[in-house]
Each structure stands twice: as C-alpha cells, then as structure tokens.
Amino acid sequence: MAESALARLPFCRSEKPSFKGLSGWVFEQTIHSCLLNELNGSGIHTKIEEQAKLGGRTTADLLIGASAAIEIKARGLFAPNAADKC
C-alpha cells in the first residue's frame, strides 16, 4: 500500500518503488525527475535506468542511456577508493 502511494507522487519515476531508506529514495527520485525534465526540455529523449548493473556487484543509481552513470549520495562521503572499484 505504501509503495503504491509513493508511486503516485509527482516526482516518482518508478513503477514499483524500491528503497532501503526513504530519504535516499526520495532524493534519487527527485534527481531522476529533474534530470529527465531537463533532458526532455532540451529535446534529448533517452532512457534513464534505476539501480543499473554495471558488472559484478557494481550498480549505479541512474544510468543515462548507455553513456553516463550517476551515483547519488544524500549525505556522507564516498570511500576514497570508490572509483577504483568500478
């Protein structure tokens, strides 16, 4: 029931919301929505995939087309060697 209510939020781009922490999920959905609106407004129509597998256990929060992956952090720091794990 809560997932269907979250899916109806104006900024939600997921058909089936999936999240570990609500604040992080809301932040990711907001970034996804704003990015999609900006791209579409610029005449760029591409698919944005959530929690995209990049290989092994590596995932990206958003994969824009096949050319850009975004990891979104609501708070905290990335590990100093995070880029080396990709």
Beta strands, then each sheet from edge to edge (+ up, - down):
strand 1: 48-55
strand 2: 58-64
strand 3: 68-70
sheet 1: 1+ 2- 3+
end
